[in-house]
Amino acid sequence: MMAGRFPLPAFVITVALVLGVVTTHAQRPARFGAPIAAGGDHLLYIGTYDGSIHIIDEATETKVAAIPLKTGIPRSLTLSQSRTKFYVLDSTLEKIEVVDIPTRTTLSTFTLSEGNKQVRIRGLQVDPLERFLILLTRSATKQIDRWEIGDIALQLYDLAQKKITRTIPWPSGEEREGVNIRFSPDGKLLYFFGDDVLILETQNFTEVDTWALSRPIESGLGRISFGQVDDFNEDPGFFTGLFTIQDPVQNRRIMGIGRVNLVGKSIDFTPIGPAEGVGFAMAPDRKRGWGLMQQIGRYEFWAFDVTQRKLLSRTEFQGRPRMALRVSSNGRLLYVFQAGATIDVYDSTSYKLLRTIEMNADQTTNLFILPRPVQTPARP
C-alpha cells in the first residue's frame, strides 16, 4: 500500500451513500485534503521474475491479480492485434505461452526444442488474424564432443496445426542476425525492413513490391533511419516515432517526428533539431508525445506536440538507470518503469514525481495498458 493513505471514517461512507454521491476513477482519493490525479481506469500488465504477469488497477495503483505462467519467467510479451492475447516468450528463449487476457488463463504452450537439440527463439511476430507466428530461430545440437550451431532462420509456426510448417527464404538470400518485420493490418502482406522495405505476400512469401526507403525524402538529405517508435496507441498499419536523417553536407544527424503509413508506403517527417538518443511514447489521443533522454548523470523528459510536429519542452529530472516510458490511459500521468520492482508515477505537465507503485518482483517485460475486459453476462 502507498504510505500516507488512510481508510475513510465510517460516517463519511454513510453520508456518501445517503446523498447518492457516485465515485468514479477520474481521480484517486485525497491525501491531506487534496485530490490525487489518477491515470485512468484501465489495467496495467507487466511480466515479472516471479513467473507471472502482474495486473495493476490504474485507478488505485494496486495489484489486483496475477496470471501465473506455466513456462516460468517471461522474457517478453507480444500483444495480439485483437488485444485479447499475450504471446509470452520465456527467459530461456525456448518456450512460448499463449495467454488469454479476458479470462487470465493459459491457452497453450509449445517449444521447438527436443532431445539433444535446443532451438532458441530470438524474435517473434504474430499474424494479425492469429493464424501463425513468424519466428526468428537458431538451433544448437549437442554432439558427444561439441555443439553444432545451425543457421539462423525465419520459420512459420502454424497455430492450428501446432507445428513449424515452412521456413521462409531470406529476401535476396541475405541471412540476418536480426530482423525488423511488420504485417499489414489484414495480414496479407509482410514488410521486411532493411535499406529498403521488401514487401512479401503471406501465402507463399514471395516478393510483390519494394518500398525504396533508402531514397531521401528531399534532395540533399540522407535516408531516414527509424529510432524509437510507438504503435501502441496508433491505428493498425501506422506507427509514429522519433526518426533521424543524415545531413550529407554538414555531416549532422537530425531528429524529427515521423509517422509511417505501411499500406500507403509513405512517411510524414518533420525535422525538429539535432539528434539525441531519446525514447518515445505517445498519448492515447495521439496529440501529445513524451520522450525520455537517458545519459549518465543526466535525465530529461521531452514533450512533443504530435499534431504540430514540434518540441515543446525539455525538463531535467532525477532519473534512474535503465528506464522505459508509458503514458497513462488518460494522458495525465507518465509511468517510468523497467529494471526494478517499482513504477514511478509522474505528472505529465509538471513532471513532478507524484508517487511510486511498489511491486514484489522485478520487471522483465514491457508495460501494457489495456481497457478492462468486458464481462459477458452469465446465461440463465
N, C-alpha and C positions, 0 to 999 in steps of 0.2 A: 504494500500500500504506500501511497505517497505520504511523506511526512507533512504534518500540519493539517490533514483532513480529518474532520470530526463529524460524527453522526448528528443528524438534526434531532433536536428535542422532540419528544412525542407530541407535545401540544402544537408544535409548528406543523407537523404532518397532519394532525387532525384538522387544523384550521384550513390547510390547503385543500383537503378533501371536501370540507363543508362548502367552501367558496367555489369549488369546481375549477381550481387552478390546474391547467394542463402543463406538465413539464415536457419539453422537447429536448432534442440533442443539439440545439443551436448553441448552447453554452454549458460548460460544466458548472457544478455547484460552486458557490462563492467561498473564498477563503478570506477571513478578516473583513467581510463586508463587500468585497469587490468580485464581480463575476470573472471566471477564468475562461478565456477563449478556448473553444473546442475545435477540433479539426474537421468534424463532420459526424456522420452516423454510419460509416462503413466499417468493415472489418479489415484488420491488418494480418497478413500471413507471412511468416518467415521461418525458414528451416534452422535448426539448432543442433549442437553437438550431442544433445541427449537423444538423438534419433527420432525426432518428431518435428512436425510443423506447428509452431505456436500460433494461436489465433487471439488477437488482441482487439477488444472493443475500442473503436476510435473515440467514442463519446466519453467513456470513463477512463480510458488508457489503462485498462486492467486486462490481464489474461483471462479469457472466458472458456477456452478449450484448447486441446491439442490433438493433432492427428498422429498417432503412433505409426511409424514406418516399419514395414517388415524387412526392408533392405538395410536398415541401420542409418548411419549418419548421412544426411543429404549433402551432396556437393553443389547441386544446382536445381532450381525449379523452372520448368518451362511451361508457360500457361498456354492452353489451347485457345484458338481464335474465338470459340464459343464462351470462353471464360468459365467453363464448368469443370475442367480437369487440370491437374498438375501432372506433368511427366517428370519424375524425380530421378536424377542421376545420383548414384550413391558415391561415397567418398573413395571407394576403390576403383571407380570408373568402369566397373564390370556389370553393374545391375541397374535396371530401370524399373520403376514402380509407377503405376498409373493410379492416381488418387482422384476420386470423385469429390468435388468441393461441396456441393449441397448436402450430401449425406455423410461427409467426412469419413469415408471408408476407402480401403484399397480395392481396386477392381482387378488388378493383375500385376504380376511381376515377371521379369524374364532376364536371362543372361545369355551371352553368346559364348561364354567360356565353358569348356567341358574337357574332362580328362586332364591331360598334360598341356592343354592349350588354353592360354589366357588371352582374352580379347578385351582390350580396353577401348572404351567409347570416349573419344576426345571432343565430341560435339554432336548435337542433335537438332533437327528441325522437325516440327510437327506439321503435317499436311493440314491445311485449313478445314478439310472435310473429315479429318481424322481417319483416313483410310490406311495411312502408312507413316512411318518415320524415315527420315534420311539421317543416317548415322555416319560419322567420320570415325573410322576404327583402325587399330593396328594390333596385330596378333603377336604373341610370343609363345613358342612351343619349346617345352623343356625336354631336351635330349639327355642322354646319360652324362655327357661331358660338356654340354653347352646349351645356351638358349639360341634358338633360331628366330630371328626377328623378321616378321612379314612386312610386306609393303603396306603403306597407308592406303586406305580405300574408302570410297563413298559407297555405302550399301543401303538398300531399301529393305526395311523391315515391315512386312505386311501385318497389320494389327489384327485382321480377321483370321489369317492363317497362322499367326504367331510364329513366324519364321522369316529369315532372310530369303527373299525371292529373286534378287538380282544385285549385281554390282554395277554401279553407274560408271561408265567410262569417263576418265578425266577429260574435260574440254581441251582440245588441241593436244591431247596426250601429255599434258604437263601435270605431273603429280605434285601435290602441295601439302605442306605440313599443317596448314590451317586454311579454312575456307570461310567466306562470308556469303551466305546464300539466303535468299528470301523467296517466299511464294507470292504469286498474285492472289488477291482475295478469294477468287473462285477455285484456286488450286490447280488451274490448268497450265500455268507457266512457272518456271523456276528461274530466278535471276541469280547468276553466278558472277559475283563482283571480283574484278581484278583491275588491270589497267583500263580495260573496257568492261562492259557488262554483257556477258553472254546469256542469251535467253533460250531456255530449253523447254520443250513441251514435256508434260509429265506422264505421257503414255509410254513412249519408247526412249525418252530423254535424249532426243536429237535436237541439235541447234536449229532454231527457227528464225532468230533475229539477233542483231547486235546493237547495243547502245554504245556509241562512241564516246564514252565518258572521258577519254584521255584528251579530247579536243577542248581547248579553252572556251569558256562561255563568251569571252570577248578577246579580240586580237590583242596581243601583247601581254596577256596573262597566262599563268600556268594552269594546269589541270586542277580540278577540285579534289581535295582529299577529305574523306569523311573522318570526323572526330567523334566526340561524344554525341550520341543521338538518343532521342526519346520517342518511342512509338506507343507507349502505354496508354496515353490519352489521345492518340491520333485515330483518324479513320483508317480502316484496313487499306493497305496499298500505299500509305503515306508514312513518312517519318521526318521529324524535324530535329535539327541539332546544330551544333557549332562546327562548321567546316572551315578548311583553310585552303588558300591558294598561294602559289609561289610567284612573287614578282620577279621575272627573269632579268629585269634591268637593274633594280636596286638589290636584288637577292634577299628580299624580305618575305617572311611568311605573314600573310594577312588572314585574320579570322573574321568570320561573318556568320550570320544566321541563315540557314538554308532549309528549305522544305522540298523533299523529294516526292515526286509522283511516279511510282513504278510503272503503272499502266500507260501513262502519258509520256514516259521516258523524258521527264523534264525536271530541272532543278530551279527553284526560285531562290536566288542567293543575293544577299546584301552585305557587303563588307562593313565592319564596324570598328576595326582597329588592328593593331599588331597582335599576332597570335601568341597566346599563352595557354598553358595546359589547364583547361577549365572543364569540369564536369557540367552536365546539363540535365535539368528536369523541368517539365512543363506542367502548368496548372491544368485542371480538367477543362476549363473553358477555353483553353488554347490562346488566351490573350496575353498571359504573362508567363515568363520562364525565369528560372533561377540557375545560377552557376555556382560551382564550388571550386575555388582555386586552392591547391594544396602545394605549398613549398615548405622546406624545412624552416620552422620558426615563423612562418607567415601563412595565414589562412584568411580567405576572403569569401564573402557572399557577393555574387554579382546578380543584379536584377535586370531583366530584359523586357522590353515591350515587344512581344512577338508579332503583333499586328502591324506596328510601325517599323519593325526591324531595327531597333536601336537599343543601345546600352543605356540604362537609366542610372545605375549607381554601382559603386564598389564599396563594401564595408568590411573592415577587418574584424575578426572575432577570435576568441580563444578556442582553437580547434583541437583536434587530437589526431594521432597517426591513423592512416587508412580510413577514410570517410567516404560514404556514399550518401546520396540525397534523394528524397522523395517529397512531393508536395501533397499536402493533405487533401481530402476529397472536396473540401470547400475552398481551398486555396489560401486559407488564413494562417496555416502553420507550415513549417518546414521540419521534416524528420531527418535527422542526421544519424546514420546507423553504420554498422559494419565493424568487424574486429573488436568484439567485446560482447558484454551481456547487458548493454544499455542502449536506449534510443533517446537522443537528446531532442527536445522539442523547442523550436524557435518560432517567434512571431515573424511572419513573412514580410512585415512592413518595417518594424523597428529593429529586427534581428536580435532582439533580446532573448537570452536563454530563459525560457519560462519554467521548465522542469525537466526531469529525466524519468523515462519509463524503465523500471528495473526488471530484468529478466533473470531467470535462474539457470540459464545456459547461454554459452556463447553462440553468436550467429554464424551461419555457414553459407547462407544464400542471399539472393536479392530480396527486397521487401515488396510485397504486392498489397494494394489497397483495392478491395472489391466490395460491391454492394452486398448487403445481407441477402442470402438466398431466399427466394420466395417460398413460403411454406405452403405446400399443397394441402388443402383441407382433406381430412380423412373421410372416406366414404362411409355412409351409414350402414 
